[in-house]
Amino acid sequence: MSLPVVALVGRPNVGKSHLFNRVIGEATAIVSEEAGTTRDRHFGEAEWAGHHFWLVDTGGLVEDSDLPMDSAIRQQVMQAIEEADLLLFVVDAKVGVHPSDARIGDLLRNSRKPWLLVANKVDNPDSTDFYEFYRLGVTDVYPVSASNGKGSGDLLDAVVQAIPEKADEPSNATRVAVIGRPNVGKSSIVNRLLGEDRLVVSDESGTTRDAIDAPMSYHGQELVFVDTAGLRRQSRIDDGIEFYSSLRTRRAIDSADVCVLVIDATEGLQNQDLKIATMAWEAGRGLILVVNKWDMYEDKTDKSADKFRKDAVEKVPYLNFVPFLFTSAKTGQRITKVLDLVLQVQEQRTRRISTSQVNDALEELLARRQPPQAAGREVKLNYATQVEVEPPTIAVFGNHPETIPEHYIRFLHNGFREKWGFHGSPLRVILRRKNS
């Protein structure tokens, strides 16, 4: 399930970045007494009382300014308000109610998004200076000190309670995120699969801004396709729209069961393609690589597809476990095979192997190669069992699991894959100490 987004908004220099760093737990946002320091957005994953959410820091909102920088920041803040599930309106308790605070409050009410008012810089817990902010028409004001952490616990309690609950997808629906760089043909592929022009298609890079859900049924299975905005290199994400498109894509990956990474055959496999693939793989999602525009691939031979795949695996070895499909959204070549692969990969991702079978496989692997000994101590692996699905996770129990080197874990991993495949799905092998 994708994480909710909580955005910090307010006028310049009220301490939004200080509060961001306090909640995230690390100094990731630049903090300065100079107004306008936060120009780009910063986001990080926050956790409180078992609840996880994205926290987004925004630039200071300056009303009635024609300066280009203020206008750009204002546009980005409006994008943050649109994207967020919950807003934290940060004000400066030492300054008191500023005319801009009232206007920002009106803006938030008009947005119809839930929001909380946070009075920052209340360093003395006995202070009543923040009381005047009730004039802004709020029921509650949350006094905090971002510098020393006072009041942050009460605020976060309120945050996790105020985040709107989202309706869950039907349990039998497989969510498929179509991901990739801009303008590689993601929307065209989804339209082909749906049999209609449901998504806007353009040669202009960045046409798709939002993640768009498109349900369909295939062979009796419910699928929900999510067409996402293209992910550029982080250094190129230089405006609010691009930033939030990137965040939505990451959220789409987080909520997906299977990710279909679309690659432009005419441009070849780019480093950004590999980064996006790794993002999905490390998140435990099923993965399919669709090489689009194959009809336009120059100097194509019968061996071109094999070479393309081989080159990719040489760059990132785990792609050896990922299916490749060479397609053309323009001609429809092999497009429907995407659906078959989605069902196959999801089946592999949810596959459960019995404990007896896992132990039999472990015995076979141990017969081939015993774990290396550690500092004169005999290292034994006693038994194994599958402890999770989505992705499949096998726990191997032994007497000194901390001494098992990475190369031997890879040996176990490859041996289990050799036995059961898990094609298109990550397979995690974890070592645990046997209970004595």
C-alpha angles and dihedrals in degrees: 000000000000118000119249119247122236115189128199113219134173143111120299123293099011092124103264093142092046089053091046091054091046094054096041090046098229137073099254099135120070110246122201139153087233112100114240097030091133103067101145122047123257122201134181139167114265128193131198129167091344094310120118127201142157113256115204125198116206136191122265113280112233115189125208095015124133095192110125093232093050091048092050092049091047090054091050092049090052088053089051091052090051093049100042127096091201132016128211110204105205120202133177112250092192092058096039127211110349121198088243090057092063092050092048089049090054089048092054093047090052090051089064088218120133112256142175127211113231119194106204130196094043092142094163111064090206092058119116096189092111093062092089090068089074083079087077089073100254128141096217136025118198112212114206141161110218090189097058102017098242112155094009093114093055090047093052091048087057092045096056090046093049098048105108116244114241125218112254122236116251107277092239095052117102112213114218119193114202103208139171145104120316119284099012093123104267096141092043090055092049090049090052091050093048093044093230141073095257095144128056112253123196138158087231112101115244100026092139109067103161133049104253123202117219117178125203141159124236126178089343093307122119113229130184113200117203114200108200137195113264118266115232127189109287091245090062096052094097106148138051096255092053092046095053092042087057091049091050090052091053089049090050089054090049092053097041130099095199129021121207107203111202117207127189107237092202092059097040127218109328128199089246090056089056092048091052091047091051091048090058095040095051089048087061096247126145111255135209124177113215113191102204129195089037088150088066096048108125124233091007119183135173088270098048095094092049091049092048090053094044091052090050093050091050089057096043114017096199089067085077085078094049126088117239122208123189110209148157118218088191095059098024092240110171092337095133089056086072088072093050091050092049091056092045094049093047090050089053092046092054096040117128122201120204118250092242091056092048091051092048089053091048091052090052091050093048089051088056097044132000120213113264117262119249123222093328093311119125110240117208132183108205109180145339139210138178107253102176146022128205086071108017109243124190120196117206116198125209145145099262107020093159090066096056108112123229094248091059091049087054088051090055091044093052091045093054090047090050088055101045109009104217084197112195094010131097113245117206122201116192129185120222134180116254114242109247 
